[in-house]
Amino acid sequence: MGEHEVAVPFDELKWVNEPPRSAPNPPADRRGPTTGTAGTGTPDGGRTYPDHAVLNMTKDQLKSAPQFKYTK
């Protein structure tokens, strides 16, 4: 209800390789592995690239952004 998809400029995204701050304590069944792969012992498995993007916009800014509609 009240949701719409918006397009954001690619340069507005900040690529990061740190845990998301919006989900402080996920339930145990939704937590990822606590150790990485290949014996690194790190949560990111020794990955050297960012794993997600962060958009620095407020809820009101997103609500007022123009709606993006897919066309076929």
N, C-alpha and C positions, 0 to 999 in steps of 0.2 A: 504494500500500500504506500503510495507516494514515492515509489522508487522509479528511477530512470537511469539509463546508461549514458555516460558522458565520455567524450574524447578529451584526453589531456595531452599537451605537448610532451614529446619524448624527453626533451631537455629539463622538464619539471620533475622527472623521476630521479631519485638518488638510489643508486645500487649499493647495497650493504651486505655484509657477511657476518651478521650478528643476530642473535635470537630476537624475534619480534617482541616489542614491549607491550603490546596490547593484550597478550594472553599470559598473565603472570604465572599461573599454576594450572596447566591443563590436567584433566583427570589422568590417572595412571595408565589407562588403556589407550590414551591418545598421545602420550609422550613418545618422542622418537628415541632412538638408541642413545645411551649415555656414553658409549665409546664408538670411535670411528671404525673405518674399514682398514684393511691392510696393516693392522697392528699399530696404527699411529696413536691410538688412545685419546684422540681429540674428538669432540662432538661433531665437527664438520668433516671428519674422515680424511683430513689432510687436504681438503679442497682449497684451491688458491683463487677461486673466482667467487663473486657475490652470488648469493642464493635467492635473493628477493629484492624488490624495489619498494621504496617508501615515497609516498606522495605527501608533501607538506601543504595540505589544504584543510581548512576548517569544515565542519559539517555544513555551516551556512554557505560557504563558498561552493561546496559540491552541490547543494540543493539549488543554488542559483545558476549553476553552469548549464549551458544549452544542452538539450537532449540530443544524443547521437542515435540515429536510426540506420539500421542495416538496409542496404538495397541489393536486390538481386540482379 
